[in-house]
Amino acid sequence: MKKALSILLAVVLLCSILLTGCNEDTKTEQTETTSTEEETGFTATEGLEYNLNDDDTYSVSVGTAKSIENIIIPETYNGKPVTTLLYKAFKDAKMKSITIPDSIKNLRGFAFSGCTNLTSITIPANVTSIGANAFSGCASLTSITIPANVTSIGANAFKDCDMLTKVTFVNASGWVAQNSRIFVELLADPSVAAQYIKYTYPGSWVRK
């Protein structure tokens, strides 16, 4: 009888230890999930899809959030930085606005293509490249600023952006479009820059 009681007590103690461990794991996962909100003051949009990159950072795409009007991308996911918008990441999404964190460095091809409801967007200062057709078909987009760190803009990045009348280059020097050097004075005027990048030189741009 005593032996059976000892075995029973041992089983209860083991179960208690296992349950405590599970609770601690659950708390850790919850902390990682909500860390972005605590650090930045906003909550990331649910339904976004994340892919782990080779450099241990994450890429993001729209996932099941395609119909959400106001999208917020987190700076981190599972404790790791979100650095890239995937190819066709938000293509044809219905959003009117999107918050992109400073951790993003690359906007790949067709990232926002066909987002006809998008009226304005702020490209983070750390972005270095804008892919081909990244904003093509953003018919409601009226203005955009190209940050100083951007060194390449893919072909047709702003194709069919009919309402886009102002493109502001933070660093207007050194740009070459389709093997033609663009004068700083021209790009210094946002309205002229918009015409150049949409119609005059719709091909690839690089800053040297």
Backbone as a chain_set.jsonl record, in Angstrom:
{"seq": "MKKALSILLAVVLLCSILLTGCNEDTKTEQTETTSTEEETGFTATEGLEYNLNDDDTYSVSVGTAKSIENIIIPETYNGKPVTTLLYKAFKDAKMKSITIPDSIKNLRGFAFSGCTNLTSITIPANVTSIGANAFSGCASLTSITIPANVTSIGANAFKDCDMLTKVTFVNASGWVAQNSRIFVELLADPSVAAQYIKYTYPGSWVRK", "coords": {"N": [[0.835, -1.211, 0.0], [1.882, 1.226, 0.865], [3.886, 1.437, -1.0], [2.475, 1.731, -3.392], [1.239, 4.17, -2.885], [3.45, 5.855, -2.812], [4.308, 5.694, -5.435], [2.132, 6.885, -6.729], [2.262, 9.493, -5.716], [4.687, 10.297, -6.837], [4.057, 10.298, -9.549], [2.129, 12.351, -9.617], [3.761, 14.527, -8.876], [5.538, 14.614, -11.05], [3.808, 15.225, -13.162], [3.044, 17.774, -12.359], [5.436, 19.188, -12.637], [5.828, 18.998, -15.404], [3.578, 20.418, -16.364], [4.148, 22.982, -15.414], [6.415, 23.59, -16.921], [5.28, 23.679, -19.492], [3.585, 25.886, -19.238], [5.476, 27.926, -18.925], [6.718, 27.857, -21.44], [4.572, 28.67, -23.024], [4.19, 31.313, -22.161], [6.568, 32.484, -23.019], [6.276, 32.341, -25.838], [4.044, 34.005, -26.178], [5.116, 36.435, -25.333], [7.033, 36.912, -27.312], [5.358, 37.208, -29.51], [3.895, 39.515, -28.924], [5.803, 41.444, -28.655], [6.402, 43.386, -30.582], [4.244, 45.168, -30.478], [4.584, 46.229, -27.902], [7.048, 47.533, -28.143], [6.73, 49.354, -30.26], [4.228, 50.511, -30.091], [2.062, 49.967, -31.697], [-0.176, 47.553, -33.18], [0.551, 44.731, -35.115], [-0.845, 43.847, -38.283], [-3.14, 41.19, -38.482], [-2.917, 38.047, -40.164], [-0.955, 38.455, -42.061], [1.731, 37.053, -43.984], [4.739, 35.329, -43.25], [8.119, 34.664, -44.136], [11.044, 32.875, -43.486], [14.273, 34.091, -44.029], [17.521, 33.351, -45.523], [19.437, 34.719, -44.095], [18.528, 34.765, -41.53], [16.529, 36.596, -41.081], [13.225, 37.972, -41.656], [10.922, 37.796, -44.45], [8.004, 39.406, -45.752], [4.563, 39.093, -46.729], [1.229, 39.661, -48.077], [-0.544, 37.605, -47.366], [-3.459, 36.437, -45.828], [-4.603, 38.884, -45.55], [-5.588, 40.488, -47.528], [-7.872, 42.031, -48.03], [-7.986, 43.955, -46.11], [-8.097, 47.349, -45.118], [-6.282, 49.124, -43.857], [-3.076, 48.46, -43.335], [-0.566, 47.187, -41.193], [2.785, 46.563, -40.924], [4.933, 44.634, -38.95], [7.99, 45.429, -37.166], [9.532, 43.408, -36.18], [9.389, 39.798, -36.097], [8.643, 36.946, -34.359], [10.834, 37.6, -32.8], [12.815, 38.29, -34.6], [14.193, 40.471, -37.143], [12.075, 42.0, -39.626], [12.737, 42.324, -42.897], [12.3, 42.434, -45.656], [10.073, 42.944, -48.425], [8.301, 40.601, -50.102], [8.423, 39.309, -53.524], [5.74, 40.387, -55.42], [4.413, 40.957, -53.076], [2.212, 42.489, -51.92], [0.487, 42.59, -54.0], [-2.307, 43.672, -55.814], [-3.776, 44.098, -53.502], [-6.343, 45.437, -51.324], [-5.86, 47.628, -49.768], [-5.833, 50.943, -48.313], [-3.993, 52.351, -46.945], [-0.662, 51.799, -45.668], [1.595, 50.824, -43.182], [4.994, 50.798, -43.025], [7.779, 49.379, -41.509], [10.982, 50.683, -40.288], [12.825, 48.703, -40.504], [12.656, 47.425, -42.921], [14.369, 46.804, -45.936], [14.346, 46.158, -48.609], [12.225, 46.433, -51.431], [10.686, 44.282, -53.317], [10.076, 43.167, -56.767], [6.92, 44.098, -58.201], [5.764, 44.594, -55.745], [3.708, 46.299, -54.705], [2.023, 46.344, -56.808], [-0.883, 47.067, -58.677], [-2.398, 47.962, -56.537], [-4.893, 49.675, -56.315], [-6.304, 51.334, -54.602], [-4.537, 52.576, -52.974], [-3.393, 55.545, -51.714], [-1.301, 57.008, -50.633], [2.091, 56.528, -49.527], [4.811, 55.788, -47.382], [8.107, 55.297, -47.941], [10.477, 53.529, -46.148], [13.479, 54.902, -44.646], [15.698, 53.211, -44.718], [15.529, 51.619, -46.94], [17.023, 50.225, -49.819], [16.644, 49.321, -52.388], [14.239, 49.32, -55.033], [12.012, 47.295, -56.569], [11.312, 46.096, -59.967], [8.316, 47.249, -61.484], [7.215, 47.789, -59.018], [5.304, 49.605, -57.994], [3.478, 49.673, -60.001], [0.433, 50.397, -61.626], [-0.767, 51.547, -59.428], [-3.133, 53.404, -59.232], [-4.255, 55.472, -57.714], [-2.264, 56.707, -56.351], [-0.627, 59.655, -55.445], [1.702, 61.033, -54.747], [5.179, 60.486, -53.915], [8.103, 59.718, -52.008], [11.502, 59.196, -52.627], [13.835, 57.642, -50.74], [17.147, 58.602, -49.455], [18.928, 56.458, -49.341], [18.288, 54.718, -51.365], [19.442, 53.017, -54.17], [18.818, 51.768, -56.495], [16.229, 51.436, -58.909], [13.759, 49.538, -60.266], [12.681, 48.656, -63.638], [9.761, 50.204, -64.994], [8.669, 50.856, -62.53], [6.773, 52.691, -61.693], [4.723, 52.49, -63.493], [1.656, 53.226, -65.13], [0.715, 54.748, -63.042], [-1.349, 56.901, -62.845], [-2.213, 59.163, -61.405], [0.008, 60.055, -60.151], [1.903, 62.743, -59.5], [4.028, 63.901, -58.24], [7.31, 63.136, -57.487], [9.645, 62.848, -55.141], [13.051, 63.061, -54.791], [15.25, 62.35, -52.313], [17.98, 62.204, -52.418], [19.214, 63.456, -55.158], [21.364, 63.273, -56.827], [23.689, 61.709, -59.115], [22.141, 59.836, -60.512], [21.374, 57.458, -63.029], [19.55, 56.712, -65.839], [18.436, 54.238, -67.917], [20.942, 54.161, -69.177], [21.408, 56.858, -69.476], [22.522, 59.809, -68.042], [20.917, 61.583, -65.479], [20.235, 64.921, -64.909], [20.852, 66.684, -61.9], [19.408, 68.995, -61.383], [17.019, 68.594, -62.705], [15.784, 66.416, -61.399], [15.45, 67.559, -58.975], [13.114, 68.893, -59.0], [10.051, 67.843, -58.081], [7.742, 67.435, -59.695], [8.742, 67.339, -62.305], [10.463, 65.174, -62.002], [8.626, 63.142, -61.624], [7.459, 62.929, -64.163], [9.673, 62.145, -65.649], [10.404, 59.627, -64.527], [8.148, 58.136, -64.97], [7.439, 58.356, -67.701], [9.48, 59.434, -69.534], [11.921, 58.057, -69.0], [11.261, 55.118, -68.412], [12.574, 52.774, -67.869], [15.114, 50.829, -66.074], [16.647, 52.384, -63.205], [19.661, 53.561, -61.764], [21.81, 54.553, -59.096], [24.901, 56.038, -59.069]], "CA": [[0.0, 0.0, 0.0], [2.787, 2.382, 0.937], [4.615, 1.514, -2.279], [1.536, 2.26, -4.385], [1.058, 5.585, -2.566], [4.68, 6.545, -3.211], [4.303, 5.775, -6.911], [1.106, 7.86, -7.067], [2.803, 10.825, -5.409], [5.737, 10.574, -7.821], [3.374, 10.624, -10.816], [1.534, 13.691, -9.452], [4.86, 15.489, -8.881], [6.044, 14.701, -12.422], [2.804, 15.966, -13.949], [3.111, 19.177, -11.933], [6.648, 19.765, -13.251], [5.586, 19.11, -16.841], [2.625, 21.504, -16.589], [4.865, 24.243, -15.172], [7.263, 23.828, -18.094], [4.424, 24.069, -20.61], [3.136, 27.261, -19.0], [6.591, 28.831, -19.186], [6.888, 27.929, -22.886], [3.471, 29.465, -23.554], [4.459, 32.715, -21.845], [7.646, 32.941, -23.897], [5.713, 32.522, -27.17], [3.194, 35.183, -26.123], [5.988, 37.602, -25.242], [7.628, 37.131, -28.628], [4.316, 37.635, -30.436], [3.428, 40.861, -28.614], [6.926, 42.354, -28.434], [6.322, 44.494, -31.529], [3.292, 46.134, -29.959], [5.153, 46.894, -26.735], [8.173, 48.367, -28.536], [6.388, 50.385, -31.233], [2.982, 51.163, -29.757], [0.976, 49.57, -32.575], [-0.351, 46.12, -33.341], [0.711, 44.274, -36.489], [-2.049, 43.311, -38.91], [-3.255, 39.74, -38.475], [-3.097, 37.429, -41.473], [0.233, 38.611, -42.897], [2.512, 35.812, -44.094], [6.165, 35.567, -43.042], [9.026, 33.624, -44.606], [12.375, 33.029, -42.909], [15.327, 34.234, -45.027], [18.777, 32.658, -45.231], [20.221, 35.495, -43.124], [17.818, 34.714, -40.248], [15.537, 37.659, -40.994], [11.968, 37.552, -42.279], [10.248, 38.501, -45.529], [6.58, 39.47, -45.448], [3.619, 39.298, -47.827], [-0.101, 40.001, -47.592], [-1.218, 36.456, -46.774], [-4.927, 36.483, -45.874], [-5.022, 40.251, -45.186], [-5.712, 41.201, -48.799], [-9.031, 42.929, -48.046], [-7.879, 44.928, -45.01], [-7.842, 48.686, -45.673], [-5.116, 49.75, -43.228], [-2.167, 47.378, -42.977], [0.621, 47.523, -40.402], [3.817, 45.533, -40.945], [5.76, 44.76, -37.739], [9.438, 45.537, -37.341], [10.09, 42.095, -35.867], [8.469, 38.667, -36.034], [9.325, 35.887, -33.6], [12.097, 38.104, -32.274], [13.792, 38.542, -35.668], [13.757, 41.611, -37.952], [11.396, 41.844, -40.912], [13.591, 43.188, -43.725], [12.027, 42.402, -47.092], [8.75, 42.696, -48.977], [8.487, 39.58, -51.121], [7.943, 39.504, -54.892], [4.277, 40.452, -55.442], [4.022, 40.862, -51.662], [0.884, 43.04, -51.669], [-0.115, 42.784, -55.324], [-3.773, 43.701, -55.912], [-4.431, 44.227, -52.192], [-7.361, 46.495, -51.305], [-5.515, 48.599, -48.726], [-5.762, 52.377, -48.596], [-2.749, 52.811, -46.324], [0.183, 50.741, -45.133], [2.712, 51.28, -42.344], [6.158, 49.961, -43.268], [8.78, 49.698, -40.485], [12.324, 51.074, -40.734], [13.651, 47.505, -40.696], [12.553, 46.994, -44.319], [15.473, 47.281, -46.774], [14.11, 45.852, -50.017], [10.879, 46.292, -51.974], [10.91, 43.483, -54.519], [9.22, 43.413, -57.911], [5.461, 44.035, -58.105], [5.404, 44.583, -54.321], [2.413, 46.959, -54.503], [1.384, 46.444, -58.121], [-2.328, 46.881, -58.708], [-3.074, 48.45, -55.324], [-5.57, 50.849, -56.881], [-6.861, 52.18, -53.535], [-3.44, 53.169, -52.204], [-3.273, 56.97, -52.048], [0.005, 57.518, -50.208], [2.932, 55.526, -48.883], [6.127, 56.277, -46.961], [9.151, 54.289, -48.075], [11.418, 53.717, -45.036], [14.788, 55.476, -44.992], [16.714, 52.177, -44.894], [15.333, 50.885, -48.198], [18.107, 50.447, -50.792], [16.235, 48.97, -53.748], [12.818, 49.249, -55.371], [11.972, 46.353, -57.672], [10.564, 46.391, -61.19], [6.853, 47.281, -61.358], [6.875, 47.785, -57.591], [4.086, 50.386, -57.765], [2.725, 49.768, -61.261], [-1.007, 50.265, -61.476], [-1.28, 52.23, -58.229], [-3.794, 54.511, -59.923], [-4.648, 56.552, -56.796], [-1.066, 57.264, -55.702], [-0.429, 61.019, -55.937], [3.074, 61.494, -54.514], [6.033, 59.515, -53.239], [9.468, 60.186, -51.755], [12.534, 58.181, -52.771], [14.838, 57.924, -49.698], [18.541, 58.819, -49.863], [19.674, 55.202, -49.425], [17.899, 53.943, -52.547], [20.452, 53.072, -55.237], [18.301, 51.169, -57.728], [14.78, 51.413, -59.117], [13.518, 48.649, -61.386], [11.912, 49.149, -64.784], [8.304, 50.355, -64.873], [8.31, 50.886, -61.112], [5.598, 53.547, -61.501], [3.9, 52.399, -64.703], [0.205, 53.364, -64.952], [0.371, 55.528, -61.844], [-1.874, 58.057, -63.555], [-2.39, 60.312, -60.522], [1.294, 60.397, -59.537], [2.395, 64.003, -60.061], [5.222, 64.365, -57.526], [8.269, 62.147, -57.008], [10.704, 63.6, -54.481], [14.296, 62.336, -54.55], [16.016, 62.93, -51.207], [19.321, 62.347, -53.008], [18.955, 63.545, -56.599], [22.618, 63.249, -57.586], [24.284, 60.444, -59.529], [21.193, 58.897, -61.101], [21.497, 57.103, -64.442], [18.352, 56.001, -66.276], [18.582, 53.666, -69.263], [22.269, 54.588, -69.649], [21.453, 58.321, -69.617], [22.646, 60.483, -66.751], [19.854, 62.558, -65.231], [20.762, 66.095, -64.223], [20.328, 66.92, -60.552], [18.442, 70.09, -61.438], [15.739, 68.072, -63.164], [15.194, 65.59, -60.356], [15.166, 68.407, -57.816], [11.721, 69.326, -59.146], [9.24, 66.635, -57.959], [6.812, 67.253, -60.813], [9.556, 66.913, -63.445], [10.948, 63.831, -61.674], [7.508, 62.221, -61.853], [7.337, 62.742, -65.611], [10.847, 61.405, -66.11], [10.435, 58.229, -64.085], [6.976, 57.439, -65.503], [7.303, 58.375, -69.155], [10.696, 59.689, -70.314], [12.849, 56.944, -68.777], [10.549, 54.128, -67.587], [13.41, 51.605, -67.632], [15.823, 50.755, -64.794], [17.43, 53.521, -62.726], [20.67, 53.242, -60.756], [22.556, 55.738, -58.612], [26.339, 55.695, -58.999]], "C": [[0.864, 1.254, 0.0], [3.528, 2.578, -0.38], [3.738, 2.132, -3.363], [1.331, 3.755, -4.176], [2.271, 6.405, -2.998], [4.731, 6.735, -4.714], [3.306, 6.84, -7.368], [1.603, 9.279, -6.84], [3.872, 11.232, -6.415], [5.138, 10.983, -9.151], [2.785, 12.026, -10.759], [2.598, 14.771, -9.525], [5.398, 15.692, -10.284], [5.099, 15.489, -13.309], [2.856, 17.446, -13.634], [4.293, 19.887, -12.583], [6.439, 19.995, -14.739], [4.642, 20.258, -17.164], [3.269, 22.861, -16.403], [5.73, 24.602, -16.359], [6.466, 24.285, -19.276], [3.954, 25.498, -20.477], [4.23, 28.262, -19.301], [6.831, 28.981, -20.677], [5.824, 28.804, -23.512], [3.706, 30.943, -23.323], [5.538, 33.278, -22.761], [7.124, 33.238, -25.286], [4.847, 33.769, -27.222], [4.025, 36.455, -26.064], [6.593, 37.94, -26.585], [6.596, 37.695, -29.595], [3.921, 39.079, -30.199], [4.561, 41.869, -28.45], [6.875, 43.565, -29.352], [5.392, 45.573, -31.015], [3.881, 46.907, -28.795], [6.25, 47.866, -27.129], [7.754, 49.548, -29.401], [5.085, 51.101, -30.94], [1.855, 50.839, -30.71], [0.959, 48.056, -32.731], [-0.237, 45.742, -34.803], [-0.599, 43.683, -36.998], [-2.038, 41.783, -38.887], [-3.449, 39.22, -39.9], [-1.918, 37.585, -42.409], [1.045, 37.321, -42.882], [3.996, 36.128, -44.021], [6.979, 34.366, -43.521], [10.424, 33.891, -44.069], [13.419, 33.052, -44.018], [16.591, 33.493, -44.593], [19.612, 33.388, -44.183], [19.522, 35.616, -41.769], [16.945, 35.944, -40.005], [14.271, 37.161, -41.694], [11.581, 38.434, -43.469], [8.758, 38.449, -45.216], [5.771, 39.65, -46.729], [2.21, 39.378, -47.238], [-0.842, 38.823, -46.96], [-2.726, 36.512, -46.947], [-5.478, 37.877, -45.558], [-5.296, 41.12, -46.412], [-6.847, 42.229, -48.822], [-8.999, 43.983, -46.941], [-7.434, 46.286, -45.546], [-6.581, 49.34, -45.125], [-4.194, 48.672, -42.672], [-0.953, 47.906, -42.223], [1.578, 46.341, -40.417], [4.679, 45.7, -39.69], [7.244, 44.864, -38.076], [10.127, 44.203, -37.068], [8.986, 41.048, -35.882], [9.219, 37.507, -35.396], [10.715, 36.317, -33.136], [13.16, 38.41, -33.314], [13.278, 39.657, -36.586], [13.065, 41.214, -39.251], [12.052, 42.833, -41.869], [13.172, 43.323, -45.184], [10.546, 42.216, -47.4], [8.941, 41.748, -50.152], [8.008, 40.028, -52.506], [6.419, 39.379, -54.892], [3.683, 40.41, -54.038], [2.592, 41.329, -51.392], [0.133, 43.309, -52.975], [-1.637, 42.648, -55.27], [-4.491, 43.734, -54.571], [-5.357, 45.443, -52.199], [-7.041, 47.63, -50.334], [-5.517, 50.041, -49.247], [-4.491, 52.975, -48.009], [-1.974, 51.621, -45.803], [1.325, 51.367, -44.343], [3.852, 50.292, -42.506], [7.24, 50.335, -42.256], [10.141, 50.045, -41.083], [13.232, 49.875, -40.978], [13.646, 47.012, -42.141], [13.656, 47.639, -45.161], [15.229, 47.082, -48.263], [12.62, 45.76, -50.34], [11.031, 45.544, -53.289], [9.854, 43.753, -55.593], [7.739, 43.2, -57.641], [4.96, 44.065, -56.656], [4.026, 45.175, -54.049], [1.645, 47.103, -55.815], [-0.124, 46.187, -58.027], [-3.071, 47.29, -57.464], [-3.764, 49.769, -55.673], [-6.141, 51.789, -55.827], [-5.79, 52.921, -52.745], [-3.213, 54.618, -52.643], [-1.933, 57.572, -51.661], [0.774, 56.408, -49.504], [4.265, 56.172, -48.518], [7.12, 55.138, -47.063], [10.169, 54.532, -46.96], [12.798, 54.174, -45.506], [15.851, 54.425, -45.272], [16.574, 51.378, -46.183], [16.431, 51.254, -49.189], [17.696, 50.131, -52.218], [14.719, 48.885, -53.876], [12.712, 48.41, -56.639], [11.148, 46.813, -58.864], [9.059, 46.288, -60.928], [6.37, 47.323, -59.909], [5.56, 48.499, -57.301], [3.223, 50.49, -59.015], [1.229, 49.544, -61.009], [-1.58, 50.838, -60.2], [-1.935, 53.533, -58.695], [-4.164, 55.681, -59.031], [-3.462, 57.224, -56.113], [-0.748, 58.63, -56.297], [0.999, 61.539, -55.756], [3.854, 60.414, -53.779], [7.421, 60.116, -53.07], [10.427, 59.009, -51.849], [13.638, 58.492, -51.758], [16.269, 57.998, -50.233], [19.312, 57.524, -50.059], [19.318, 54.352, -50.642], [18.938, 54.131, -53.654], [19.981, 52.413, -56.528], [16.777, 51.166, -57.734], [14.533, 50.593, -60.381], [12.651, 49.271, -62.473], [10.414, 49.172, -64.482], [7.823, 50.367, -63.419], [7.036, 51.68, -60.856], [4.707, 53.586, -62.744], [2.406, 52.469, -64.345], [-0.187, 53.96, -63.606], [-0.138, 56.886, -62.337], [-1.977, 59.313, -62.7], [-1.075, 60.774, -59.892], [1.892, 61.63, -60.214], [3.662, 64.511, -59.377], [6.052, 63.168, -57.042], [9.456, 62.916, -56.444], [11.907, 62.704, -54.209], [15.056, 63.036, -53.431], [17.46, 63.14, -51.646], [19.159, 62.292, -54.519], [20.216, 63.441, -57.447], [23.03, 61.829, -57.961], [23.356, 59.447, -60.196], [21.416, 58.723, -62.601], [20.279, 56.271, -64.808], [18.54, 55.532, -67.709], [19.844, 54.189, -69.942], [22.377, 56.096, -69.909], [21.519, 58.96, -68.236], [21.588, 61.572, -66.626], [20.414, 63.716, -64.414], [20.054, 66.31, -62.88], [19.223, 67.963, -60.576], [17.056, 69.604, -61.853], [15.036, 67.277, -62.062], [14.874, 66.382, -59.102], [13.734, 68.922, -57.832], [10.835, 68.07, -59.131], [8.298, 66.377, -59.131], [7.55, 66.786, -62.069], [10.044, 65.483, -63.231], [9.861, 62.78, -61.932], [7.343, 61.915, -63.336], [8.479, 61.89, -66.151], [10.754, 59.923, -65.77], [9.239, 57.433, -64.629], [7.023, 57.287, -67.02], [8.622, 58.487, -69.929], [11.678, 58.523, -70.22], [12.184, 55.897, -67.872], [11.385, 52.868, -67.275], [14.102, 51.664, -66.278], [16.624, 52.009, -64.489], [18.446, 53.004, -61.714], [21.368, 54.537, -60.341], [24.001, 55.324, -58.404], [27.134, 56.749, -58.251]], "O": [[0.623, 2.203, -0.746], [3.769, 3.701, -0.821], [4.2, 2.955, -4.154], [1.257, 4.521, -5.136], [2.127, 7.523, -3.493], [5.136, 7.786, -5.211], [3.594, 7.609, -8.285], [1.391, 10.161, -7.673], [3.947, 12.399, -6.8], [5.634, 11.896, -9.81], [2.91, 12.801, -11.707], [2.39, 15.81, -10.151], [5.687, 16.822, -10.676], [5.53, 16.319, -14.11], [2.729, 18.282, -14.529], [4.18, 21.03, -13.024], [6.815, 21.037, -15.278], [4.867, 20.994, -18.125], [2.974, 23.796, -17.147], [5.788, 25.761, -16.768], [6.897, 25.178, -20.005], [3.918, 26.245, -21.455], [3.966, 29.325, -19.863], [7.115, 30.08, -21.153], [6.11, 29.588, -24.416], [3.444, 31.752, -24.213], [5.435, 34.414, -23.225], [7.473, 34.264, -25.87], [4.9, 34.517, -28.198], [3.667, 37.454, -26.688], [6.664, 39.109, -26.964], [6.915, 38.562, -30.408], [3.64, 39.806, -31.152], [4.306, 43.032, -28.136], [7.262, 44.662, -28.947], [5.705, 46.76, -31.102], [3.697, 48.121, -28.706], [6.378, 48.925, -26.514], [8.341, 50.625, -29.303], [4.843, 52.184, -31.474], [0.765, 51.389, -30.555], [1.944, 47.372, -32.452], [-0.868, 46.372, -35.652], [-1.365, 43.093, -36.236], [-1.035, 41.16, -39.235], [-4.07, 39.88, -40.733], [-1.866, 36.927, -43.447], [1.048, 36.589, -41.892], [4.467, 37.077, -44.648], [6.586, 33.214, -43.338], [10.934, 35.006, -44.183], [13.459, 32.15, -44.855], [16.713, 33.065, -43.445], [20.398, 32.768, -43.467], [19.881, 36.468, -40.956], [16.657, 36.292, -38.86], [14.251, 36.065, -42.253], [11.864, 39.632, -43.501], [8.3, 37.557, -44.501], [6.229, 40.273, -47.687], [2.025, 39.185, -46.036], [-1.692, 39.033, -46.095], [-3.225, 36.622, -48.067], [-6.677, 38.034, -45.326], [-5.241, 42.347, -46.333], [-6.776, 43.203, -49.571], [-9.902, 44.816, -46.856], [-6.497, 46.363, -46.341], [-5.882, 50.04, -45.857], [-4.5, 48.046, -41.657], [-0.388, 48.942, -42.575], [1.229, 45.246, -39.977], [5.113, 46.814, -39.398], [7.685, 44.435, -39.142], [11.171, 43.903, -37.648], [7.809, 41.361, -35.705], [10.302, 37.135, -35.846], [11.646, 35.513, -33.084], [14.288, 38.754, -32.961], [12.071, 39.783, -36.79], [13.425, 40.224, -39.888], [11.94, 44.045, -41.682], [13.635, 44.227, -45.879], [9.852, 41.443, -46.739], [9.667, 42.064, -51.094], [7.276, 41.009, -52.631], [5.874, 38.383, -54.418], [2.585, 39.891, -53.835], [1.838, 40.638, -50.706], [-0.753, 44.162, -53.026], [-2.179, 41.666, -54.762], [-5.683, 43.434, -54.499], [-5.17, 46.368, -52.99], [-7.879, 48.503, -50.108], [-5.251, 50.315, -50.417], [-3.975, 53.976, -48.506], [-2.544, 50.565, -45.529], [1.946, 52.33, -44.793], [3.722, 49.113, -42.177], [7.589, 51.511, -42.154], [10.415, 49.736, -42.243], [14.291, 50.012, -41.59], [14.535, 46.262, -42.542], [13.858, 48.852, -45.113], [15.837, 47.763, -49.088], [11.854, 45.106, -49.631], [11.466, 46.129, -54.281], [8.878, 44.467, -55.363], [7.345, 42.259, -56.952], [3.852, 43.609, -56.375], [3.259, 44.626, -53.258], [0.715, 47.906, -55.907], [-0.574, 45.232, -57.393], [-4.26, 46.999, -57.335], [-3.261, 50.846, -55.354], [-6.435, 52.943, -56.138], [-6.104, 53.796, -51.938], [-2.883, 54.881, -53.8], [-1.475, 58.532, -52.281], [0.187, 55.473, -48.958], [4.783, 57.005, -49.262], [7.0, 54.133, -46.363], [10.679, 55.646, -46.839], [13.224, 53.868, -46.62], [16.814, 54.703, -45.987], [17.424, 50.54, -46.481], [16.738, 52.43, -49.383], [18.32, 50.614, -53.163], [14.018, 48.444, -52.965], [13.265, 48.781, -57.674], [10.391, 47.781, -58.786], [8.591, 45.374, -60.25], [5.239, 46.934, -59.616], [4.785, 48.052, -56.455], [2.32, 51.325, -59.07], [0.827, 48.634, -60.284], [-2.76, 50.641, -59.911], [-1.362, 54.615, -58.567], [-4.37, 56.787, -59.532], [-3.634, 58.197, -55.379], [-0.613, 58.76, -57.513], [1.453, 62.387, -56.524], [3.282, 59.55, -53.115], [7.862, 60.924, -53.888], [10.208, 57.962, -51.24], [14.317, 59.51, -51.897], [16.559, 57.516, -51.328], [20.251, 57.48, -50.854], [19.993, 53.358, -50.915], [19.27, 55.257, -54.026], [20.667, 52.488, -57.547], [16.129, 50.928, -56.715], [15.047, 50.926, -61.449], [11.979, 50.279, -62.254], [9.88, 48.288, -63.812], [6.707, 49.94, -63.121], [6.299, 51.387, -59.915], [4.029, 54.579, -63.01], [1.96, 51.849, -63.38], [-1.28, 53.71, -63.096], [0.566, 57.892, -62.25], [-1.841, 60.421, -63.22], [-1.05, 61.776, -59.178], [2.333, 61.565, -61.362], [4.302, 65.442, -59.867], [5.57, 62.313, -56.298], [10.19, 63.563, -57.19], [11.802, 61.712, -53.487], [15.462, 64.188, -53.582], [18.086, 64.137, -51.287], [18.989, 61.217, -55.094], [20.137, 63.515, -58.673], [22.761, 60.875, -57.232], [23.755, 58.305, -60.425], [21.617, 59.688, -63.338], [20.0, 55.253, -64.175], [18.776, 56.339, -68.608], [19.828, 54.6, -71.102], [23.353, 56.548, -70.507], [20.684, 58.69, -67.372], [21.386, 62.373, -67.538], [20.998, 63.508, -63.35], [18.841, 66.141, -62.753], [18.22, 67.833, -59.873], [16.042, 70.141, -61.405], [13.84, 67.449, -61.827], [14.108, 65.922, -58.255], [13.205, 69.337, -56.801], [10.869, 67.299, -60.09], [8.083, 65.228, -59.514], [7.048, 65.941, -62.81], [10.042, 64.675, -64.159], [10.146, 61.676, -62.396], [7.113, 60.767, -63.715], [8.275, 61.024, -67.002], [10.995, 59.067, -66.621], [9.304, 56.208, -64.737], [6.693, 56.231, -67.56], [8.858, 57.726, -70.868], [12.202, 58.059, -71.232], [12.515, 55.805, -66.69], [10.951, 52.006, -66.51], [13.72, 52.463, -65.422], [17.206, 52.624, -65.383], [18.142, 52.125, -60.909], [21.495, 55.478, -61.124], [24.293, 54.385, -57.663], [28.349, 56.617, -58.103]]}, "num_chains": 1, "name": "protein.A"}
